[in-house]
Amino acid sequence: MIVGGADVGAAFARLPLDHLIFTGSTTVGRHIMRAAAENLVPVTLELGGKSPVIVGESASIAKTATSLAFGKMMNGGQLCLSPDYALLPRGREDEFVNAFAGEIRSMYPTVFDNPDFTGVFNDAHFARLAGYIEDARKKGARVTIVNPIEHAEQQASRRMPVHILQDVTEDMAVMQDEIFGPLLPIMSYDDIADAVSFVARRAKPLGLYYFGEDKEEEAFVVDNTQSGGVTVNDVLLHYAQEDLPFGGIGPSGWVPTMAWPRRVPDLLSRPGCVKARRAGDARGAAPALQSGTAAAFPIRASPAGDTKTRAELTLGPRSAGCRCEPMKRTNTRAFATASVCALA
C-alpha cells in the first residue's frame, strides 16, 4: 500500500500498468484517464455524479422521506451513490421538507456530540460545502438547517448539520458538482416530463431513484433517462443486489465495476436457453448464444415479449429450464438489467 496526496496519485497514474482502477470524483477521473492514456493503460473508473431523486405524484411522502433520510445520511452523504438532489411535484415541497427533517431528527437528535453523526472528511471539503450554502443563499434559496449548531462547533468537529435547500436554481454552485455531503437541494416540477427532461439533459449519474406507485410513470422515467443504476421506492439498494452489474456511464464511470451478474453466465451455458437480438430486429433473428460468449451490444435480461429495450436477451421455453427472478429495475447501459434470469 502506498499512501500519499495528489502528487503521489498523479505519479502512480503515469505508470505503465496492466490495468488501472480508480474510485473517486469525476474531475479527478478525467486526470487519471488522461495520464493513463500516455501509456495506453486500460482503466476502470468508478466515479459518481449528481444522482437524482424523482418523486412522483403517487409517492408516499412519509415513506420517501424515511428512505431518503437513511440514504442521504449514510456516511454523512459521502457515498458515490448518495442521493444528490430531489425533484418534487410543485406544491408538495413543504410537506416533504417537514417529513424529511423529522426523520433526520429522529435518527440524529444531536449533532455536535453525537458519535453516530459522520463528519465531513477534511477541512477543504467542509469549506466547499459551506461555500455551496452561501452561494445558494445569495441567489435566493431558502435554507432549513436540521438541528443547527454554532459554526465554530461545526468547524471544530467537521460535523455539518443537514441543510435542506429550497427554491434552488440551476445556476447555483450546489447544482453544478456532486455534493458529497449533508446538503439536499430540492427543485419543483409541474409535469413528470419536465423532471425527466431535466435529468436527461445533464451528465449521466451513477444512480437514479424514483418514488411512486404509478407503473406507467415509473417506466417513463426509467426508459427516458440514463444512469448507472436505478432503485425504485428506495435508494442505494441496487448496489446491494450482488447479481446485478454495477457501474456508471461516461462522467459517472467507465466500464462496469461488476460487468456481469453471476447468474447470467450460468444461463448462457445452457444451449438454446437465451437468444440475443437487437431491438427492432425480427424476434429470434440472432442465433442462440454459445457458452461463455456475450453479445457485443447493450443487453438486458428480460422476459420474452418486452420490445421496449434497445436490445435484450430473450428467454427460451420454461421446459428448457429458464426462468426470471424479478429484481429492482436498473438502467445500466453497458449491461442494462430489468430482472435477473437463472436456471430453474
N, C-alpha and C positions, 0 to 999 in steps of 0.2 A: 504494500500500500504506500502510495506517495501522497503526502499532504502538502498543500500549498495554496497560493492565491491565484489570481488571474494570470500572472506571468508563467506559473508552473503549468496551468491548464493550456495556455497558448502553446508552450513548448511541446507539451505532450501531443497536442492535436497535429503538430507538424511532423511527427514521427512516421516512418514508412511502415505502418502496422498492417496486419492482415484484415482487420475489421475494427471499426471504432464505434462504440455505443455511448451515447450521451443522453443524459436526462437533465433538463433544465429549461430555461426560458427560450422563447422564440428568437430573441435578439442574440443571445449567446450561441444558439443553434446555428444561426447564419454564419457566425465567425468560425465555428467548428467545421461546418461543411466547406467553407472557403479554404481553410487551412488543409483539410484532408484532401481536397481536390488537387493540390500541388503534387501529391504522390499517388493520385488516383486510388485513394483508400476508400473502400465502401463504408458507408455509415448507416447506423440506425439511430434516429433521433426521436426521443420520447419527450415532447415539448408540452404544450398546454393551450394557452389562449383564453378567450373570454367565453366560457361555457354558459349558455343562456338557460333560463328557466321560463318556459311559456306556460302561463296559467290560463286555461280555458274557462269559458262562462260556466261550464258544467262542473268545474272543480269544487271540491270541498275546501274552503279557505282554512278551516281548522286543521285538516289533515295535511294540506300543503305547507302550512306554517310549521307544523311539527317536523315533517321530513326535511324541510329546507333549513330549519334551525340546527338540526342534527348534522346535516351535510356541510353547512357553512362553517360551523364551529369545530368540526373535526380538525385537529391540529391548528386551531386558530385561523382557519381559512387558508392554510398554507399547504394545499394539495394541488397537484396538476389538474385534478378533476373537480375542484371546488366550484360550486355554483357561483358564477361571477356577477350576474345581474338578472333581474326579473322583469318580465313583461306581463302586465295585468290588464284585464278589461277595465276601461275607464269607468270610474265610479266605485270600484272595489279596492282602491289603494289603501284608504284609511282602515278599512276592515282588516286587510292583510297586515298592515303595519302593527296594529294593536295585537293581533293574534301572534305574529312573529316575535314581537317584543316580549309578550307574555311567556312564550316558550323559552326564550333566552333567559329571562329572569328566573324561570323555574329550574333551568339547567345550571345556571351560574348566579346564585343570589348575590354574590360579591365578586369583585374583580381583583383589586389590588393585592389582597392577602389570600387569594384562592389558588392553591397549588394545582387545581384541576384546570385552571384557565390558562391556555397556552399563550405565551407572549410572542411578539414579533421577533424574528430570529436574529436581527442585528440592528444597530443604530441607523445605518443608511436606509434600510427598508422602512424603519419606523418613520424617518423623516419623509420618505417618498409617500407613504400613506397619509401622513399629516398634510403634505402638500396637495394631495388629491382632494382632501376635505376642504381645505382653504380655497382652492380653485373653484370647487363646486359652489361653495357659499357665495363667493364673489360673483358668480354667474347666475345666481338666483335659486339655487337648490335649497329645499327645506331639509334640515338635518335633525334626526331624532337619535339621541345617544341613550343606549340602554345601560342602566346602572353607571352613570357618569362618575368619574373620579378626577381629581385635580391633575392638571397637565404634568406637574413636577413628579407626581406619583406614577403617571404613565411612563414618563421617560426613565425613571429610576428602575422600573421593573420591566419596561417594554411591553406591559400588558395594556393594550389599547382596547377600550370598550367597543362593543358593536355599534357601528354608525349606520343608520338607515337613511338613504338619500332619496328624496322625492323631488318631483319637478326637474328631473335630470334631462339634459340635452346632449346631443351627440358631440358637441364641440368641447365638452368638459373633459379634462385630462383623465378622469376616472373611467371614461368610456373609450379611451384610446388604447390602453395597455391592460394586460392581465393584472388583476388587483392583487391576488395572493395575500390576503389579509382579511380582517373582520369588518369590511365595508360591503354594504349591499345597496347598489343603485336600483331604483325602481322607475320603470317607464310605463306609460299607459298606451293602449291601442283601442281603436274603435271597431276594428274588424280583424278577425284572425288572419286574414290575408295580409294585413298590414304588418302584423307581428312576424309572420313567416318571411315577408319581403325584407324586413329589417335585418333578420338573422342571415338570410340568403345572400345579401349583398356585402356582408362583412367577411373577414377572414374566417375560414372554416375552423371551428373549435374542436377540442378534444372530446367534449361531451355535450349533450343536449338533453334537457329534461322537460317533459310535457306532463302537465297535471290536468286531468279531466276525464269524464265518463263518456264523452261523445266519440264513438269509434270512427265515424267518418272524419271528424275533425282531427283525431289522432293520426289517421292515415294521411290526411292532407299535410299535416306538419312534418311527418317523417318522410313522405315522398317528395317534398319540395324543399328540403334542407339537406345539407351535407355536414356530417360531423364524424368524429372518430367512433362514437357510440351513442346510443340513446337509452335512457331509462324512463319508463312511463309510470307516473304516480309514485315516484320516489326519486332519489338521487344517488349517484355513485355506484349503484349495485350491479350495473352491467359489468364492471371491472371484476366483481367478486364471482361472476359466473365463469369458472375456470374452463368450461367447454366452449367459450366464445373467444374469438380473436380480440386483441386489444391493440390499438394504435391510433395515430392521428392521420390527418390529411394536410399536406402542404405545411402551412405555418404551425399546425399543431402536432406535426410529427412526420417522420419519413420512414417507411417500412413498418408494418405492424410488429409490435414487440412480441406478440404471440400470434404467429401468422395463421395457424390452423387450429380449430377446435380439435381436441384429441380424438373425438368420435368420428369426425369426417373421414380421416384416412382409413379407419376400420370399415366405414361404409363403402368407401371406394374399392376395398379389397374384395368385395363380393361382385363378380361379373354380372352385368345386367341390372344391378340394383339402382344405379344412378346414371342418368344421361345429362349431358351438358348441352345447352343451347343458348344462343344469343336471343334477346328479346326481339320479336319481330320475325324470327326465323320460323319455318314450319316446325311444329312440335315434333320432337324426336329426330330432327334432321341430323343432328350431330351423333356420332357413334357413341356407344357406351364407353365410359372412361375405363381404362385399364388400371390394374392395381398399381398404386404408388404414383399415379400421374395426376395432374391437375389442369384445369382449364387455364388458358393464357389470357383470360379476360375476367373482369369482376364477376363474381358469382354470389349466389346466396342459396342456402339450403332452405327449401320451401315446399309445401305440399303441392302436388301436381295440380295444375289449373290456375295458378297465380300468374297472370300475364302482365302485371304492372311493373315488373322489375326490368332493368336493363339486361340482365342475364340471370339465369337460375340453374340450380340443379333440380332435375325432375325425378321424383321417386318412381321406382318401378312398382309392380303389384305387391300387395301385402304378402302374397303367397311366396314372394322371393325373400321374405324376412325383413322387409323395410318398414320403418315406422318413424314418425316425427314426435319429438318431445317439445311442445311449445315452451318458449322461454321469453325473457324480456327482449323486446324488439330492438335491434340496433341498426345503424345505418352506415357501418364502416364500408367505404367504397372499395378498399383493397379486397376484402372478403366479407361483403355485407351479409349478415345473417339475421333472419327473422325467426328461425327456430332451428334447434339442433337435431339432426337426424342420426339415428343409431340403428344398429341391428336389433331385431326383435329377440 
